[in-house]
């Protein structure tokens, strides 16, 4: 499979690039600074230097690929629009250059309150955090998903909880709902879940909740 990864120098993106190459996929990594992608040279890896937030700049990088994975995320609490701007960019680029490809986008589970959550999480913790510490980030996740849902692309949205640098271990998933008690997930396991979703066309048009 030919896969383009946006946000390839981020924590999740680096894991995804390595695991995808190891699985035999051909990966196009879109980066601003190649020095920040500590992945050795490989005939299955193409590095494209471009601004992922500019749809014109990434048009060639998404053309001809089987799938595009958007792992763009904020690097701090002050960076509260990058997810939605990245989604708008990739949707626009794919609509023109590759409308038939899969699109997988990573957001989060914090902004979603559904029956998959326990009562305390759904009615106390999430409303509290979503109105204070992570208000801007949660709002950006919601904007991102609306952009993706409104596109005519073959999308799948992955909603991990708090991401960690931990090692891989068994995790749980749920379609179109959150994972009960799933408050953390390692970036390595998120990368694994992305590859699993890429290989499962039944996830198209659905969200995937994740967690331990």
PyMOL CGO cylinders between C-alpha atoms (Angstrom):
from pymol import cmd
from pymol.cgo import CYLINDER

trace = [
    CYLINDER, 0.00, 0.00, 0.00, 1.18, 3.54, -0.75, 0.3, 1, 1, 1, 1, 1, 1,
    CYLINDER, 1.18, 3.54, -0.75, 0.61, 5.75, 2.31, 0.3, 1, 1, 1, 1, 1, 1,
    CYLINDER, 0.61, 5.75, 2.31, 1.20, 9.46, 2.87, 0.3, 1, 1, 1, 1, 1, 1,
    CYLINDER, 1.20, 9.46, 2.87, 1.72, 10.52, 6.48, 0.3, 1, 1, 1, 1, 1, 1,
    CYLINDER, 1.72, 10.52, 6.48, 1.14, 14.11, 7.59, 0.3, 1, 1, 1, 1, 1, 1,
    CYLINDER, 1.14, 14.11, 7.59, 2.70, 14.98, 10.92, 0.3, 1, 1, 1, 1, 1, 1,
    CYLINDER, 2.70, 14.98, 10.92, 5.41, 12.40, 10.31, 0.3, 1, 1, 1, 1, 1, 1,
    CYLINDER, 5.41, 12.40, 10.31, 7.88, 14.03, 12.73, 0.3, 1, 1, 1, 1, 1, 1,
    CYLINDER, 7.88, 14.03, 12.73, 5.44, 13.93, 15.65, 0.3, 1, 1, 1, 1, 1, 1,
    CYLINDER, 5.44, 13.93, 15.65, 5.40, 11.20, 18.27, 0.3, 1, 1, 1, 1, 1, 1,
    CYLINDER, 5.40, 11.20, 18.27, 2.66, 9.18, 16.59, 0.3, 1, 1, 1, 1, 1, 1,
    CYLINDER, 2.66, 9.18, 16.59, 3.88, 9.96, 13.08, 0.3, 1, 1, 1, 1, 1, 1,
    CYLINDER, 3.88, 9.96, 13.08, 7.36, 8.60, 13.74, 0.3, 1, 1, 1, 1, 1, 1,
    CYLINDER, 7.36, 8.60, 13.74, 5.97, 5.33, 15.09, 0.3, 1, 1, 1, 1, 1, 1,
    CYLINDER, 5.97, 5.33, 15.09, 3.61, 5.07, 12.12, 0.3, 1, 1, 1, 1, 1, 1,
    CYLINDER, 3.61, 5.07, 12.12, 6.32, 5.67, 9.53, 0.3, 1, 1, 1, 1, 1, 1,
    CYLINDER, 6.32, 5.67, 9.53, 8.58, 2.99, 11.05, 0.3, 1, 1, 1, 1, 1, 1,
    CYLINDER, 8.58, 2.99, 11.05, 5.81, 0.42, 11.48, 0.3, 1, 1, 1, 1, 1, 1,
    CYLINDER, 5.81, 0.42, 11.48, 4.36, 1.00, 8.02, 0.3, 1, 1, 1, 1, 1, 1,
    CYLINDER, 4.36, 1.00, 8.02, 7.76, 0.54, 6.37, 0.3, 1, 1, 1, 1, 1, 1,
    CYLINDER, 7.76, 0.54, 6.37, 8.41, -2.59, 8.44, 0.3, 1, 1, 1, 1, 1, 1,
    CYLINDER, 8.41, -2.59, 8.44, 5.04, -3.94, 7.27, 0.3, 1, 1, 1, 1, 1, 1,
    CYLINDER, 5.04, -3.94, 7.27, 6.10, -3.49, 3.64, 0.3, 1, 1, 1, 1, 1, 1,
    CYLINDER, 6.10, -3.49, 3.64, 4.16, -0.33, 2.81, 0.3, 1, 1, 1, 1, 1, 1,
    CYLINDER, 4.16, -0.33, 2.81, 5.58, 2.50, 0.74, 0.3, 1, 1, 1, 1, 1, 1,
    CYLINDER, 5.58, 2.50, 0.74, 5.49, 5.67, 2.84, 0.3, 1, 1, 1, 1, 1, 1,
    CYLINDER, 5.49, 5.67, 2.84, 5.59, 9.32, 1.83, 0.3, 1, 1, 1, 1, 1, 1,
    CYLINDER, 5.59, 9.32, 1.83, 6.44, 11.36, 4.91, 0.3, 1, 1, 1, 1, 1, 1,
    CYLINDER, 6.44, 11.36, 4.91, 5.45, 15.03, 4.68, 0.3, 1, 1, 1, 1, 1, 1,
    CYLINDER, 5.45, 15.03, 4.68, 7.72, 17.12, 6.91, 0.3, 1, 1, 1, 1, 1, 1,
    CYLINDER, 7.72, 17.12, 6.91, 8.91, 20.67, 7.34, 0.3, 1, 1, 1, 1, 1, 1,
    CYLINDER, 8.91, 20.67, 7.34, 12.32, 19.65, 8.70, 0.3, 1, 1, 1, 1, 1, 1,
    CYLINDER, 12.32, 19.65, 8.70, 13.73, 16.27, 7.56, 0.3, 1, 1, 1, 1, 1, 1,
    CYLINDER, 13.73, 16.27, 7.56, 16.25, 16.37, 10.41, 0.3, 1, 1, 1, 1, 1, 1,
    CYLINDER, 16.25, 16.37, 10.41, 13.38, 15.82, 12.84, 0.3, 1, 1, 1, 1, 1, 1,
    CYLINDER, 13.38, 15.82, 12.84, 12.48, 12.47, 11.30, 0.3, 1, 1, 1, 1, 1, 1,
    CYLINDER, 12.48, 12.47, 11.30, 14.94, 9.97, 12.85, 0.3, 1, 1, 1, 1, 1, 1,
    CYLINDER, 14.94, 9.97, 12.85, 14.21, 7.17, 10.40, 0.3, 1, 1, 1, 1, 1, 1,
    CYLINDER, 14.21, 7.17, 10.40, 17.00, 5.57, 8.39, 0.3, 1, 1, 1, 1, 1, 1,
    CYLINDER, 17.00, 5.57, 8.39, 17.09, 5.62, 4.62, 0.3, 1, 1, 1, 1, 1, 1,
    CYLINDER, 17.09, 5.62, 4.62, 14.86, 2.99, 3.05, 0.3, 1, 1, 1, 1, 1, 1,
    CYLINDER, 14.86, 2.99, 3.05, 13.76, 2.40, -0.56, 0.3, 1, 1, 1, 1, 1, 1,
    CYLINDER, 13.76, 2.40, -0.56, 10.14, 2.36, 0.69, 0.3, 1, 1, 1, 1, 1, 1,
    CYLINDER, 10.14, 2.36, 0.69, 10.42, 5.82, 2.27, 0.3, 1, 1, 1, 1, 1, 1,
    CYLINDER, 10.42, 5.82, 2.27, 10.02, 9.10, 0.41, 0.3, 1, 1, 1, 1, 1, 1,
    CYLINDER, 10.02, 9.10, 0.41, 10.46, 12.35, 2.34, 0.3, 1, 1, 1, 1, 1, 1,
    CYLINDER, 10.46, 12.35, 2.34, 8.62, 15.39, 1.02, 0.3, 1, 1, 1, 1, 1, 1,
    CYLINDER, 8.62, 15.39, 1.02, 9.40, 18.79, 2.49, 0.3, 1, 1, 1, 1, 1, 1,
    CYLINDER, 9.40, 18.79, 2.49, 6.17, 20.79, 2.49, 0.3, 1, 1, 1, 1, 1, 1,
    CYLINDER, 6.17, 20.79, 2.49, 3.78, 22.73, 4.69, 0.3, 1, 1, 1, 1, 1, 1,
    CYLINDER, 3.78, 22.73, 4.69, 0.97, 20.29, 5.49, 0.3, 1, 1, 1, 1, 1, 1,
    CYLINDER, 0.97, 20.29, 5.49, -1.33, 23.22, 6.21, 0.3, 1, 1, 1, 1, 1, 1,
    CYLINDER, -1.33, 23.22, 6.21, -1.12, 24.35, 2.57, 0.3, 1, 1, 1, 1, 1, 1,
    CYLINDER, -1.12, 24.35, 2.57, -3.28, 22.18, 0.28, 0.3, 1, 1, 1, 1, 1, 1,
    CYLINDER, -3.28, 22.18, 0.28, -1.37, 23.30, -2.81, 0.3, 1, 1, 1, 1, 1, 1,
    CYLINDER, -1.37, 23.30, -2.81, 1.94, 22.31, -1.24, 0.3, 1, 1, 1, 1, 1, 1,
    CYLINDER, 1.94, 22.31, -1.24, 0.82, 18.74, -0.49, 0.3, 1, 1, 1, 1, 1, 1,
    CYLINDER, 0.82, 18.74, -0.49, -1.11, 18.04, -3.68, 0.3, 1, 1, 1, 1, 1, 1,
    CYLINDER, -1.11, 18.04, -3.68, 1.65, 15.96, -5.25, 0.3, 1, 1, 1, 1, 1, 1,
    CYLINDER, 1.65, 15.96, -5.25, 2.27, 14.11, -1.96, 0.3, 1, 1, 1, 1, 1, 1,
    CYLINDER, 2.27, 14.11, -1.96, -1.31, 12.82, -1.77, 0.3, 1, 1, 1, 1, 1, 1,
    CYLINDER, -1.31, 12.82, -1.77, -1.73, 12.09, -5.49, 0.3, 1, 1, 1, 1, 1, 1,
    CYLINDER, -1.73, 12.09, -5.49, -1.54, 8.45, -6.49, 0.3, 1, 1, 1, 1, 1, 1,
    CYLINDER, -1.54, 8.45, -6.49, -1.53, 7.12, -2.92, 0.3, 1, 1, 1, 1, 1, 1,
    CYLINDER, -1.53, 7.12, -2.92, -3.85, 4.48, -1.54, 0.3, 1, 1, 1, 1, 1, 1,
    CYLINDER, -3.85, 4.48, -1.54, -4.28, 6.30, 1.76, 0.3, 1, 1, 1, 1, 1, 1,
    CYLINDER, -4.28, 6.30, 1.76, -3.43, 9.52, 3.55, 0.3, 1, 1, 1, 1, 1, 1,
    CYLINDER, -3.43, 9.52, 3.55, -3.03, 9.59, 7.33, 0.3, 1, 1, 1, 1, 1, 1,
    CYLINDER, -3.03, 9.59, 7.33, -3.29, 12.90, 9.18, 0.3, 1, 1, 1, 1, 1, 1,
    CYLINDER, -3.29, 12.90, 9.18, -1.55, 12.70, 12.57, 0.3, 1, 1, 1, 1, 1, 1,
    CYLINDER, -1.55, 12.70, 12.57, -1.11, 16.45, 12.95, 0.3, 1, 1, 1, 1, 1, 1,
    CYLINDER, -1.11, 16.45, 12.95, -1.55, 17.63, 16.51, 0.3, 1, 1, 1, 1, 1, 1,
    CYLINDER, -1.55, 17.63, 16.51, -0.83, 20.61, 18.75, 0.3, 1, 1, 1, 1, 1, 1,
    CYLINDER, -0.83, 20.61, 18.75, 2.64, 20.95, 20.24, 0.3, 1, 1, 1, 1, 1, 1,
    CYLINDER, 2.64, 20.95, 20.24, 1.27, 22.97, 23.13, 0.3, 1, 1, 1, 1, 1, 1,
    CYLINDER, 1.27, 22.97, 23.13, -1.89, 24.46, 24.56, 0.3, 1, 1, 1, 1, 1, 1,
    CYLINDER, -1.89, 24.46, 24.56, -1.35, 27.65, 22.59, 0.3, 1, 1, 1, 1, 1, 1,
    CYLINDER, -1.35, 27.65, 22.59, -1.48, 25.73, 19.30, 0.3, 1, 1, 1, 1, 1, 1,
    CYLINDER, -1.48, 25.73, 19.30, -5.22, 25.28, 19.23, 0.3, 1, 1, 1, 1, 1, 1,
    CYLINDER, -5.22, 25.28, 19.23, -6.07, 25.30, 15.53, 0.3, 1, 1, 1, 1, 1, 1,
    CYLINDER, -6.07, 25.30, 15.53, -3.52, 23.00, 13.88, 0.3, 1, 1, 1, 1, 1, 1,
    CYLINDER, -3.52, 23.00, 13.88, -5.81, 19.94, 13.79, 0.3, 1, 1, 1, 1, 1, 1,
    CYLINDER, -5.81, 19.94, 13.79, -8.65, 21.67, 11.99, 0.3, 1, 1, 1, 1, 1, 1,
    CYLINDER, -8.65, 21.67, 11.99, -6.33, 23.58, 9.67, 0.3, 1, 1, 1, 1, 1, 1,
    CYLINDER, -6.33, 23.58, 9.67, -4.55, 20.35, 8.81, 0.3, 1, 1, 1, 1, 1, 1,
    CYLINDER, -4.55, 20.35, 8.81, -7.84, 18.58, 8.15, 0.3, 1, 1, 1, 1, 1, 1,
    CYLINDER, -7.84, 18.58, 8.15, -9.06, 21.40, 5.92, 0.3, 1, 1, 1, 1, 1, 1,
    CYLINDER, -9.06, 21.40, 5.92, -5.78, 21.28, 3.99, 0.3, 1, 1, 1, 1, 1, 1,
    CYLINDER, -5.78, 21.28, 3.99, -5.72, 17.54, 3.41, 0.3, 1, 1, 1, 1, 1, 1,
    CYLINDER, -5.72, 17.54, 3.41, -9.42, 17.37, 2.51, 0.3, 1, 1, 1, 1, 1, 1,
    CYLINDER, -9.42, 17.37, 2.51, -8.95, 20.13, -0.05, 0.3, 1, 1, 1, 1, 1, 1,
    CYLINDER, -8.95, 20.13, -0.05, -5.81, 18.52, -1.46, 0.3, 1, 1, 1, 1, 1, 1,
    CYLINDER, -5.81, 18.52, -1.46, -7.37, 15.08, -1.75, 0.3, 1, 1, 1, 1, 1, 1,
    CYLINDER, -7.37, 15.08, -1.75, -10.61, 16.40, -3.26, 0.3, 1, 1, 1, 1, 1, 1,
    CYLINDER, -10.61, 16.40, -3.26, -8.61, 17.75, -6.19, 0.3, 1, 1, 1, 1, 1, 1,
    CYLINDER, -8.61, 17.75, -6.19, -5.75, 15.26, -6.47, 0.3, 1, 1, 1, 1, 1, 1,
    CYLINDER, -5.75, 15.26, -6.47, -6.95, 11.92, -5.10, 0.3, 1, 1, 1, 1, 1, 1,
    CYLINDER, -6.95, 11.92, -5.10, -10.64, 11.78, -4.09, 0.3, 1, 1, 1, 1, 1, 1,
    CYLINDER, -10.64, 11.78, -4.09, -10.79, 7.97, -4.18, 0.3, 1, 1, 1, 1, 1, 1,
    CYLINDER, -10.79, 7.97, -4.18, -8.11, 7.33, -1.55, 0.3, 1, 1, 1, 1, 1, 1,
    CYLINDER, -8.11, 7.33, -1.55, -8.67, 6.47, 2.11, 0.3, 1, 1, 1, 1, 1, 1,
    CYLINDER, -8.67, 6.47, 2.11, -8.30, 9.28, 4.65, 0.3, 1, 1, 1, 1, 1, 1,
    CYLINDER, -8.30, 9.28, 4.65, -7.52, 8.52, 8.29, 0.3, 1, 1, 1, 1, 1, 1,
    CYLINDER, -7.52, 8.52, 8.29, -7.49, 11.39, 10.75, 0.3, 1, 1, 1, 1, 1, 1,
    CYLINDER, -7.49, 11.39, 10.75, -6.46, 11.34, 14.42, 0.3, 1, 1, 1, 1, 1, 1,
    CYLINDER, -6.46, 11.34, 14.42, -8.37, 13.55, 16.84, 0.3, 1, 1, 1, 1, 1, 1,
    CYLINDER, -8.37, 13.55, 16.84, -9.14, 12.53, 20.44, 0.3, 1, 1, 1, 1, 1, 1,
    CYLINDER, -9.14, 12.53, 20.44, -11.83, 11.17, 22.70, 0.3, 1, 1, 1, 1, 1, 1,
    CYLINDER, -11.83, 11.17, 22.70, -11.99, 14.01, 25.21, 0.3, 1, 1, 1, 1, 1, 1,
    CYLINDER, -11.99, 14.01, 25.21, -14.48, 16.18, 23.35, 0.3, 1, 1, 1, 1, 1, 1,
    CYLINDER, -14.48, 16.18, 23.35, -16.93, 13.31, 22.87, 0.3, 1, 1, 1, 1, 1, 1,
    CYLINDER, -16.93, 13.31, 22.87, -19.35, 12.36, 25.64, 0.3, 1, 1, 1, 1, 1, 1,
    CYLINDER, -19.35, 12.36, 25.64, -21.28, 9.22, 24.76, 0.3, 1, 1, 1, 1, 1, 1,
    CYLINDER, -21.28, 9.22, 24.76, -22.63, 6.01, 26.35, 0.3, 1, 1, 1, 1, 1, 1,
    CYLINDER, -22.63, 6.01, 26.35, -19.18, 4.43, 25.99, 0.3, 1, 1, 1, 1, 1, 1,
    CYLINDER, -19.18, 4.43, 25.99, -18.05, 6.60, 28.90, 0.3, 1, 1, 1, 1, 1, 1,
    CYLINDER, -18.05, 6.60, 28.90, -18.73, 5.82, 32.52, 0.3, 1, 1, 1, 1, 1, 1,
    CYLINDER, -18.73, 5.82, 32.52, -21.09, 8.21, 34.35, 0.3, 1, 1, 1, 1, 1, 1,
    CYLINDER, -21.09, 8.21, 34.35, -18.32, 10.13, 36.16, 0.3, 1, 1, 1, 1, 1, 1,
    CYLINDER, -18.32, 10.13, 36.16, -16.32, 10.58, 32.97, 0.3, 1, 1, 1, 1, 1, 1,
    CYLINDER, -16.32, 10.58, 32.97, -19.34, 11.55, 30.90, 0.3, 1, 1, 1, 1, 1, 1,
    CYLINDER, -19.34, 11.55, 30.90, -21.05, 13.94, 33.29, 0.3, 1, 1, 1, 1, 1, 1,
    CYLINDER, -21.05, 13.94, 33.29, -18.25, 15.24, 35.53, 0.3, 1, 1, 1, 1, 1, 1,
    CYLINDER, -18.25, 15.24, 35.53, -14.66, 14.89, 34.30, 0.3, 1, 1, 1, 1, 1, 1,
    CYLINDER, -14.66, 14.89, 34.30, -15.10, 15.64, 30.61, 0.3, 1, 1, 1, 1, 1, 1,
    CYLINDER, -15.10, 15.64, 30.61, -17.41, 18.65, 31.08, 0.3, 1, 1, 1, 1, 1, 1,
    CYLINDER, -17.41, 18.65, 31.08, -14.98, 20.04, 33.67, 0.3, 1, 1, 1, 1, 1, 1,
    CYLINDER, -14.98, 20.04, 33.67, -11.84, 19.56, 31.60, 0.3, 1, 1, 1, 1, 1, 1,
    CYLINDER, -11.84, 19.56, 31.60, -13.58, 20.59, 28.40, 0.3, 1, 1, 1, 1, 1, 1,
    CYLINDER, -13.58, 20.59, 28.40, -14.63, 23.90, 29.90, 0.3, 1, 1, 1, 1, 1, 1,
    CYLINDER, -14.63, 23.90, 29.90, -11.25, 24.72, 31.45, 0.3, 1, 1, 1, 1, 1, 1,
    CYLINDER, -11.25, 24.72, 31.45, -7.82, 23.24, 30.69, 0.3, 1, 1, 1, 1, 1, 1,
    CYLINDER, -7.82, 23.24, 30.69, -8.47, 21.69, 27.28, 0.3, 1, 1, 1, 1, 1, 1,
    CYLINDER, -8.47, 21.69, 27.28, -11.36, 23.82, 26.06, 0.3, 1, 1, 1, 1, 1, 1,
    CYLINDER, -11.36, 23.82, 26.06, -9.55, 25.14, 22.98, 0.3, 1, 1, 1, 1, 1, 1,
    CYLINDER, -9.55, 25.14, 22.98, -8.08, 21.75, 22.03, 0.3, 1, 1, 1, 1, 1, 1,
    CYLINDER, -8.08, 21.75, 22.03, -11.42, 19.96, 22.38, 0.3, 1, 1, 1, 1, 1, 1,
    CYLINDER, -11.42, 19.96, 22.38, -13.10, 22.62, 20.26, 0.3, 1, 1, 1, 1, 1, 1,
    CYLINDER, -13.10, 22.62, 20.26, -10.47, 22.12, 17.59, 0.3, 1, 1, 1, 1, 1, 1,
    CYLINDER, -10.47, 22.12, 17.59, -11.04, 18.36, 17.60, 0.3, 1, 1, 1, 1, 1, 1,
    CYLINDER, -11.04, 18.36, 17.60, -14.75, 19.02, 17.04, 0.3, 1, 1, 1, 1, 1, 1,
    CYLINDER, -14.75, 19.02, 17.04, -14.01, 21.39, 14.15, 0.3, 1, 1, 1, 1, 1, 1,
    CYLINDER, -14.01, 21.39, 14.15, -11.63, 18.84, 12.66, 0.3, 1, 1, 1, 1, 1, 1,
    CYLINDER, -11.63, 18.84, 12.66, -14.21, 16.08, 12.71, 0.3, 1, 1, 1, 1, 1, 1,
    CYLINDER, -14.21, 16.08, 12.71, -16.88, 18.26, 11.18, 0.3, 1, 1, 1, 1, 1, 1,
    CYLINDER, -16.88, 18.26, 11.18, -14.54, 19.05, 8.27, 0.3, 1, 1, 1, 1, 1, 1,
    CYLINDER, -14.54, 19.05, 8.27, -13.83, 15.36, 7.76, 0.3, 1, 1, 1, 1, 1, 1,
    CYLINDER, -13.83, 15.36, 7.76, -17.44, 14.23, 8.15, 0.3, 1, 1, 1, 1, 1, 1,
    CYLINDER, -17.44, 14.23, 8.15, -18.61, 16.84, 5.65, 0.3, 1, 1, 1, 1, 1, 1,
    CYLINDER, -18.61, 16.84, 5.65, -16.08, 15.76, 3.04, 0.3, 1, 1, 1, 1, 1, 1,
    CYLINDER, -16.08, 15.76, 3.04, -17.00, 13.21, 0.39, 0.3, 1, 1, 1, 1, 1, 1,
    CYLINDER, -17.00, 13.21, 0.39, -13.85, 11.21, 1.07, 0.3, 1, 1, 1, 1, 1, 1,
    CYLINDER, -13.85, 11.21, 1.07, -13.49, 7.65, 2.36, 0.3, 1, 1, 1, 1, 1, 1,
    CYLINDER, -13.49, 7.65, 2.36, -12.70, 8.75, 5.89, 0.3, 1, 1, 1, 1, 1, 1,
    CYLINDER, -12.70, 8.75, 5.89, -12.04, 7.09, 9.22, 0.3, 1, 1, 1, 1, 1, 1,
    CYLINDER, -12.04, 7.09, 9.22, -11.46, 9.07, 12.43, 0.3, 1, 1, 1, 1, 1, 1,
    CYLINDER, -11.46, 9.07, 12.43, -9.44, 7.62, 15.30, 0.3, 1, 1, 1, 1, 1, 1,
    CYLINDER, -9.44, 7.62, 15.30, -10.17, 8.97, 18.78, 0.3, 1, 1, 1, 1, 1, 1,
    CYLINDER, -10.17, 8.97, 18.78, -7.42, 8.07, 21.26, 0.3, 1, 1, 1, 1, 1, 1,
    CYLINDER, -7.42, 8.07, 21.26, -7.46, 9.21, 24.90, 0.3, 1, 1, 1, 1, 1, 1,
    CYLINDER, -7.46, 9.21, 24.90, -4.40, 10.77, 26.56, 0.3, 1, 1, 1, 1, 1, 1,
    CYLINDER, -4.40, 10.77, 26.56, -1.33, 9.68, 24.60, 0.3, 1, 1, 1, 1, 1, 1,
    CYLINDER, -1.33, 9.68, 24.60, 1.81, 8.38, 26.31, 0.3, 1, 1, 1, 1, 1, 1,
    CYLINDER, 1.81, 8.38, 26.31, 5.32, 7.31, 25.35, 0.3, 1, 1, 1, 1, 1, 1,
    CYLINDER, 5.32, 7.31, 25.35, 4.76, 3.86, 26.86, 0.3, 1, 1, 1, 1, 1, 1,
    CYLINDER, 4.76, 3.86, 26.86, 5.48, 0.52, 25.26, 0.3, 1, 1, 1, 1, 1, 1,
    CYLINDER, 5.48, 0.52, 25.26, 3.00, -1.47, 23.24, 0.3, 1, 1, 1, 1, 1, 1,
    CYLINDER, 3.00, -1.47, 23.24, 0.47, -3.64, 25.03, 0.3, 1, 1, 1, 1, 1, 1,
    CYLINDER, 0.47, -3.64, 25.03, -3.05, -4.93, 24.39, 0.3, 1, 1, 1, 1, 1, 1,
    CYLINDER, -3.05, -4.93, 24.39, -5.58, -2.15, 23.80, 0.3, 1, 1, 1, 1, 1, 1,
    CYLINDER, -5.58, -2.15, 23.80, -9.31, -1.97, 23.15, 0.3, 1, 1, 1, 1, 1, 1,
    CYLINDER, -9.31, -1.97, 23.15, -11.30, -0.38, 20.36, 0.3, 1, 1, 1, 1, 1, 1,
    CYLINDER, -11.30, -0.38, 20.36, -14.94, 0.54, 19.86, 0.3, 1, 1, 1, 1, 1, 1,
    CYLINDER, -14.94, 0.54, 19.86, -16.73, 1.64, 16.71, 0.3, 1, 1, 1, 1, 1, 1,
    CYLINDER, -16.73, 1.64, 16.71, -18.61, 4.96, 16.91, 0.3, 1, 1, 1, 1, 1, 1,
    CYLINDER, -18.61, 4.96, 16.91, -18.25, 5.23, 20.68, 0.3, 1, 1, 1, 1, 1, 1,
    CYLINDER, -18.25, 5.23, 20.68, -15.64, 5.72, 23.39, 0.3, 1, 1, 1, 1, 1, 1,
    CYLINDER, -15.64, 5.72, 23.39, -13.90, 2.89, 25.22, 0.3, 1, 1, 1, 1, 1, 1,
    CYLINDER, -13.90, 2.89, 25.22, -15.15, 2.53, 28.80, 0.3, 1, 1, 1, 1, 1, 1,
    CYLINDER, -15.15, 2.53, 28.80, -12.31, 3.36, 31.19, 0.3, 1, 1, 1, 1, 1, 1,
    CYLINDER, -12.31, 3.36, 31.19, -9.83, 3.86, 28.36, 0.3, 1, 1, 1, 1, 1, 1,
    CYLINDER, -9.83, 3.86, 28.36, -8.01, 6.93, 29.64, 0.3, 1, 1, 1, 1, 1, 1,
    CYLINDER, -8.01, 6.93, 29.64, -4.57, 6.33, 28.10, 0.3, 1, 1, 1, 1, 1, 1,
    CYLINDER, -4.57, 6.33, 28.10, -2.94, 4.88, 25.00, 0.3, 1, 1, 1, 1, 1, 1,
    CYLINDER, -2.94, 4.88, 25.00, 0.68, 4.82, 23.87, 0.3, 1, 1, 1, 1, 1, 1,
    CYLINDER, 0.68, 4.82, 23.87, 1.61, 6.47, 20.59, 0.3, 1, 1, 1, 1, 1, 1,
    CYLINDER, 1.61, 6.47, 20.59, 3.09, 3.15, 19.50, 0.3, 1, 1, 1, 1, 1, 1,
    CYLINDER, 3.09, 3.15, 19.50, -0.28, 1.47, 19.96, 0.3, 1, 1, 1, 1, 1, 1,
    CYLINDER, -0.28, 1.47, 19.96, -2.05, 4.30, 18.17, 0.3, 1, 1, 1, 1, 1, 1,
    CYLINDER, -2.05, 4.30, 18.17, 0.25, 3.73, 15.20, 0.3, 1, 1, 1, 1, 1, 1,
    CYLINDER, 0.25, 3.73, 15.20, -0.69, 0.05, 15.29, 0.3, 1, 1, 1, 1, 1, 1,
    CYLINDER, -0.69, 0.05, 15.29, -4.39, 0.90, 15.39, 0.3, 1, 1, 1, 1, 1, 1,
    CYLINDER, -4.39, 0.90, 15.39, -3.99, 3.17, 12.38, 0.3, 1, 1, 1, 1, 1, 1,
    CYLINDER, -3.99, 3.17, 12.38, -2.44, 0.37, 10.34, 0.3, 1, 1, 1, 1, 1, 1,
    CYLINDER, -2.44, 0.37, 10.34, -5.17, -2.04, 11.45, 0.3, 1, 1, 1, 1, 1, 1,
    CYLINDER, -5.17, -2.04, 11.45, -7.84, 0.45, 10.35, 0.3, 1, 1, 1, 1, 1, 1,
    CYLINDER, -7.84, 0.45, 10.35, -6.10, 0.95, 7.01, 0.3, 1, 1, 1, 1, 1, 1,
    CYLINDER, -6.10, 0.95, 7.01, -6.41, -2.75, 6.37, 0.3, 1, 1, 1, 1, 1, 1,
    CYLINDER, -6.41, -2.75, 6.37, -10.09, -2.85, 7.32, 0.3, 1, 1, 1, 1, 1, 1,
    CYLINDER, -10.09, -2.85, 7.32, -12.41, -1.16, 4.80, 0.3, 1, 1, 1, 1, 1, 1,
    CYLINDER, -12.41, -1.16, 4.80, -15.36, -1.70, 7.16, 0.3, 1, 1, 1, 1, 1, 1,
    CYLINDER, -15.36, -1.70, 7.16, -14.03, 1.22, 9.26, 0.3, 1, 1, 1, 1, 1, 1,
    CYLINDER, -14.03, 1.22, 9.26, -14.74, 3.69, 6.45, 0.3, 1, 1, 1, 1, 1, 1,
    CYLINDER, -14.74, 3.69, 6.45, -17.28, 6.28, 7.51, 0.3, 1, 1, 1, 1, 1, 1,
    CYLINDER, -17.28, 6.28, 7.51, -16.83, 5.47, 11.21, 0.3, 1, 1, 1, 1, 1, 1,
    CYLINDER, -16.83, 5.47, 11.21, -15.00, 6.75, 14.26, 0.3, 1, 1, 1, 1, 1, 1,
    CYLINDER, -15.00, 6.75, 14.26, -12.84, 4.39, 16.32, 0.3, 1, 1, 1, 1, 1, 1,
    CYLINDER, -12.84, 4.39, 16.32, -12.56, 4.82, 20.08, 0.3, 1, 1, 1, 1, 1, 1,
    CYLINDER, -12.56, 4.82, 20.08, -9.33, 3.56, 21.63, 0.3, 1, 1, 1, 1, 1, 1,
    CYLINDER, -9.33, 3.56, 21.63, -7.87, 2.90, 25.07, 0.3, 1, 1, 1, 1, 1, 1,
    CYLINDER, -7.87, 2.90, 25.07, -6.45, 0.35, 27.48, 0.3, 1, 1, 1, 1, 1, 1,
]
cmd.load_cgo(trace, "trace")
